[in-house]
Amino acid sequence: MRVLHSAPYFYPAWAYGGIPRLSYHLCANLVKLGVSVEAVTTDAFDRESRSADLNFNIDGIAVRAYKNLSNRLAYDRQFFFPRGIAKEKAGIKNFDLVHIHGHRNLLNRRINRWAGEAKVPILLQPNGTLVNIERRQGLKSVYDLWSGRREVAQASVLIAVSEAEKRQFLELGISGEKIRVVPNGVLVENPDPGVNFKEQFGIKGDYILYLGKLTPRKGIEYVIEALTFLTDHKIQAVIAGNDMGMMPKLKALAKRLGVTGRVVFTGLLNSPWKEAAYREALVTVYAGEYEIFGLVQFESILCGTPAIVADDCGAGEWIKKSQGGFVVPYADAEEIANIALRLDREKMKDEIRSAQDWIRKNLSWQRVAEQVKEIYQELVGK
């Protein structure tokens, strides 16, 4: 079986968040299951740099990257305009299936259209990008009228990563017969990283951790606000992640609340510093809205640290199944603080070990790839 994966950012564009990691790990594990996998993407790496390699092979995945018209437009505005992508059109007919990651970008639009013309089945996995939320909602509405709705309609199957995302699909009028629920896989590269995070960033005591992109819907302001309810003023907040335009607002909030000296901004953390940040935290807080799955809380648990998530989203749905953390109402900074104050890591050791076992059993990339391959076989058989 020969499958083409399409994503505007792929290995190793970790600054773009979950989709490049998820698509890469899925592809790598599909290769292990005997699927012939190729990936088409852009040279997006982060705001300042591009990928140097445009054609490479990683873990059996043949990757073809195309240069964006503007690297900064890609990062700041999600405007991916891959030059030369038309080269892909003629070869689409040679694939058994096209698997598209993400929604509303020009790369995936063209792959979707060419696959439709070639009558190649399309599997769409939006990973939280199908619903029109957060930034540039007006432009997204225009895109949907222009092309987005047609792209969704043309997909043979859509993968939702939680029941919460499935409900979003149904509310948009997508037939339940086209929806399959398959969670994302979770992998921690260095569960025992061997570096000292607190020493590296000058942190003396305990801290609560947010790790992820700095965007409005992530609820980062409530992590900072929680410090005002923490009677132990030695507890700090670490905000780790690449800025998508929200940093000035977060710094202004910390200043207004009088907690500037208790907030540490680290920027994007990659391995081993990411795992060290998890391991040394008092608790990880990932309490955003519209979070249809969330990798962070499970990575934290695998590193031995419980997590707090919001009840607004699919992250809450999955954390309840794992029983490795806490669910709070969205935007409730005081409850985040209350959990941090009464948390006893020593008493939670057995719960964390049990949650780790659950994650390894239910959210391994091998298991996820097996489920996706079954969907492929269903589509190719049809």
N, C-alpha and C positions, 0 to 999 in steps of 0.2 A: 504494500500500500504506500503510495507516494502522496505526501501532504505538504502544502505550502502554508506557512504561517506568516501573517502580515501584522506588523506592529510599528508605530512611528518611532518607538525607541526600544532597544533590545540590549542584550549583553554588550558592554558593561555600563550602560547608562543609568546607574543607580540613583542619580540625582532626580530622576523623573518619578521616583516612588515605586509602587508595587508592580505595575504592569511589566516593566522590563525584567524584573526578577521572576515573576510568575510565569511569563511566557518562556523564558529561558529554561527554568527548571522543568516545566512541563515538556518542552521539546526534548531536553536531554533524557528524560525518563521514557518518553515515547520511543526514542532511538533504541533504548535498552530492550524495549518490547518488540523490536523488529520493524518499526515503522520508519520509512525513509522520509526524513524531515529536512526541508529547506525553509529558510526564513528570509523575508524581504523587509527592510527597515530603512531608516535614514541615518545620517552620520551624527545625529544629536547625541551629545555626551553630557554637557551641562551648559550653563549660560556662557561660559567663557571659552570653552574648548569643544572640539569635534573629535570624533573617532578617527584615528590615523589609518586604520585598516578598513577598506571598503569591501574586500572579499576575503573571507577567512572561514576556517572550520573550527568549531569548538564543540567538543564532546559528541562528535558525529553529526553536528548540525552544519549544513552548508549555508553560510550567511552572506547575503548581498545587501550592502548598504549604499544609499544614494545621497549625494550631497544636497543639503538644504540650501535654498536660496539665501536664507539669513539664519544664522545660529541663534541670535538674540530674539528674533521674531518667533522662532520655534520654542524657545524657553519661556519668554515673557508672555507671548500671546497664543501659544499652542498653534502657531501657523506653520505647518510642515509642508514645504513645497519642494519635494525631491526632484531634482533635475535629472533627466534621463530615465525616469521610471517607465516610460513607454516601452523600453526594451523588454519588460516583463510580459507585455500583452500576448505576444505570439506563443509563449510557452505555457500559458495558463491551462490550455486544453490538455496538456500532458499530465496534469495532476488529477488524482482521484477525488481530491477534496481541498477546499481552502478554509483555513481556520483564521478568523480575524479577531485581533485583540484590541479593544477600545473602540470608540465611536467618535464621529464628527472630526475627521481630519482628511486631508486630501489624498494621502497615501492609501488609506483603507478604502476611501471612496472609489478610487480608480481600480484597485484590485477587486472590489466587490462588483463593479460594473463589468469588468472583463470576464470575471468568473461567470456572471449571469449570461453574458453573450455566448460563452463557451459551454453553457449548460453544465457547469461543474458545481456540485453541491457546496453550499456555504454554511459554515458554522460560525455564529457571531457570539463572542464572549466579551461583553462590555466592561465587566469588572467595575461597576459603579458609575459608568460614564453615559448611560442611556437616558437617565432622568435629567431634565434641565434644571440644575441647581447651581448655587454659588455664583461664580464669576461669569461675566459676558452672556447673561441670559438672553438678551435681545439678539445678539449675533447667533446664538444657538438656535433660537426660534426661526430665524431667517434660514439657517442651514437646514433645519428640519423640513421646511417648506420646499427648499431647493432640491435637496437630495436625501436627507437623513431618513425620512419616512420610507422612501423607496428602498434604501439599503436594508432597513429592518424587515420590510415586507419580503425582500428577496432572499433573506436567510432561511435555510431549511430548518435549522435548529438554533435556539439561543440557550446558552448556558448561564444559569443564575447560580451564584456561589452561596446563596442562603435562601431560606423561605422568605425573608424580608425582601430580597431583590426579586424573587419570583412575584411577590405581590405588586411590586413596582411595574413589572412587565404586564401583568394582568390589568392593572389600572390604566395602562397605555393602550389597551385594546388588543394586545398580543394573545393569540390563542394558546390556551394551556397545553394543547397537543404539541406545540412547537418548543416547549420549555422543558429543560432538564436541569435538575439541581445537583451540582457537583461542587463540593467545597474546594477552596484553594489548598495547596499543600503548604507545609511549614518545614523549614530547615534552618538550623543554626549551624553556621560554619565552624565557630570556635566556642563551644560551650564552656571551655576552661581556657580563656584567652591568654593568661599569663602576664597581663599588664595591669598597672594600678591606675584606675580612672580618677579617683579622688586626688591622688598625688599629681597627676598630669594637669588637672584643671583647678588645683588649689582649693579643694573642698575639704573642710575640716570635720563636719558632722554628717548627719543623715540628710538625704534629699529625696524628693518625689520627682519622678522622671516623666517628661513627655518626649517621645521620639517619633518623628515623622515630618512630612512637609509642613511648612508654616503657611497655612491657608485658613480662611475664616471659619469654615465648617468644622474644623478639628477641635474646637472648644478649648484652645490653648489659654485664652484669657481666664478661664475658670481655674486652671491649674495655678496661675499666678495669683488670682484672687483668693484661692484656698489658703495662701500663706497668711492672710489677715486673720484667719480663724485658727491658725496653729499657735497655741499658747507657748509652745517651745520655739522660741525665735532662732534657735540654732538650726532648725530644719530649713533647708533651702529648696529651691525648684531648679531643676536642670531642663532647659529647653533645647533639644538636640534635633537638628534638621536643616535642610536647605530652605532659604527664604524665598517665598513666591510672592513677595510684596507686602507681607504683614509685619515684618520686624519693627518698623518705626512705631506702629500702633501698640505693639506689645511692650516696647521700651517705655513709651509714654504712659501706658497703663501702670507699669511697675513704679514709675516715678510718682504718679498721682496717688497710688496706694501707699507710698512710702516704703516699698520693699525692694528698691533697686539693688541694694547690696546683697539681697538674698536670692537673686535670680542670675543664673549662669547660662549664657547662650554659647553653645559649642560649635554651631554650624553642622554640616553633614558629617555623620559618623559612619565610617566603614569598619569592617572587621580588622583587627580585634577590638577596637575601641567601642564599637557598638555593643558587643557582648559584655565587655567590662562595665559599660554604663548600666546594663540590665542587672548584672550580678551584684553590683555594689549599691543599687538603689533600695530605698525602703519599700517603695511600691512604684509600679509603672501606671501612669494615668493616660488612658486613651479614650476619653469620654466625649467624642464628637458626635455630630448628627449625620444621618444618611450614610453611616459607615456600614456597608452591606456585608462585610466580613472582618477585615482587619487582621494583618499578620502580627502586628506589634505585640498584642497581649499574649499570643501563643509563644512568640520568640522569648518574651520576658519569662514566662512560666518555665520554658525549657532551660533557661539560665538560672532557675531557682527562685525567681521573684514573682510574687502575686501581682495581679493587674486589676485596675478599676476601669470599667467601661460604662457607657451610657445605655439606658434602657430604650433609647430611641431607635436602635439600629440592629443590624444582623450580628454585629460584634457581641451584643448582649445575648443574642440567641445562642451563639456558639460557646460563649464563656459559661453559660448555665450548664451546657452539656458536659463541659470539661470539669466544672466545679473547681477551677483553679483561681478564682478571683471574686470580684464584687461588682454588682450592678447598681448604678445610682441614677436618679433622674437627670436628664440632660440639663446642663447649666446650673447644677446645684453644687456650688463651690464649697459650701459649708459641710455637706455630706462627704465630699472628697476629703476634707480636713478631718472630719470625725473618724473616718475609716483609718486614715494615716495615724491618728493619735492612739487608737485602740489596737492597732495591728501588732500582733505578736508573731514574729517570723518563726520563732522556735516551735511554737504550738502548731504552726501551719505546715511543718515539714512533711508530715504524712499526707496531707491534702495535696501539697505540691507534687510529691512523688506520684500519687495516684493520677493527678491531672497530666503529668508528663507521660505516663503510660498510656493514658487515653489519647493524647495528641499523637504519639508515635504509632498507635494502632489505627486511628481514624483519619489522620491528616498527613500521612506520609506521602511523598511525591509518587512513590511506586503505586500506591493504592489509587491515588487521583488519576494517574496516567492510565491505569487499567480501566477505570470507569470511562475516561474520555475515549480510549481505543474502542470500547464497546459501542459508543455512539458513532464513531467513525464507521465501524463495520455495519451498523444499522443503515447509515446514510449511503454508503457505497453499495450495499446490497439492494437498496431501493433503486 
